[in-house]
Amino acid sequence: MGMVLRQGHHFVEIYHPDRWYNIFGVHDREDVMFKGWYWEVGCPAVLEAVDRLSFVDPELDLWVTPDGSRTVLDEDEFVGLSRDGETRRQAEAAREGLESFF
């Protein structure tokens, strides 16, 4: 994808309790330059305690560069996992919605 993640990169993380994705804004560790968006398709996040958040990751993600180029990630893993029909349908719908967002 033309980007290397390194220890110390900055992530701005947004979790949704009612949407089938989480969003991570990725910034370079050295100059804090924006690298892109990592959209992680997954079951809605659940706040279990003040310091504990959980969600199920069906292994389907979308990387979006600052110029709007998109790459679907982990599609092979998603297809190979045994997920119930509703989880699979919601994850695919979320990915399609995210792709049309840009």
N, C-alpha and C positions, 0 to 999 in steps of 0.2 A: 504494500500500500504506500510505499515511499516514506514511511515514518518508522523510527525506532523508538520504542518506549524504554526509558532508562529510570533507574531508581532515582527518586527525587522529582520526577515530573509532577506537576500540580494538576489535580483533578477537581473540578467543580461537579458535584454529584447531585442529581435531582431524582427523587423517588416518588412514585405516585401510588396512593392507596386505591385508586379507581381506574388505573390504566395499565395496559399490558406491556409496558416498557419503562425503562429507567434511562436517564440521559447523563452522560459524562462529558463535560467539556475538558479537553486535554490541552495543557499548556506546558511549554518547554521549561525544564528546570533551571536553565542558565539565564535566559532573557525573558521568560514568562510569555513568549510569543505563542499565540493560539495555533495549535496543531490540527484540531478538528474535533468533531463530535463522534462519540462512540455511543450508539443507541443499542441498549441491551434489551431485547425482547424477552419478557418474562412475566410470570404471574404478578398481579398487583402486590406491592410491598405491604408488609404488615409490621407495624410498630409494636413489638412485644414488650418493651420496657423503654425507659428514657434513653438507655444506651445500647439498645438492641433492635435491629431491623432485620427482617428476613423476607426472602422471596424465593420462588422456584425459578430456576433458569432452564428453559427448554433448549438451550444451546442454539440460539438463532440471533444474530447480531447484524448491525449495519454501521459501517464506518463512512463518515461524510467529511470530506476535506473542506478547508475554507473556501475553495472555489466552487463547491457544490457537487464535486464528483462523489459518486456513491459506490460502495462495495458491500455486497452481502457476504457475511462471514458465517462459518460453521454450518452451512446448509446441509452438508453431508452428515454431520453429527446429529442434526435435528431430525433428518429423515430416518436415521438408524435407531433413534431412541423410541422406546415404546411409551407413548403418551396416550392418555385417553383422548377420545375424539373432540371433546369440548376444548381441552387445553391446546390441542393441535390447531383447531379452527381459530381460536382466539389469538394464538401466536402468529399464525399466517396472516390474519386480518390486521394485526398490529403492524407487522412488517410491511404489508402493502400500503397501509396508511402512512407509515413513516417515509416510505419511498416516494409517495406522492407529495409529501410535505415540502420537499426541496425541488 
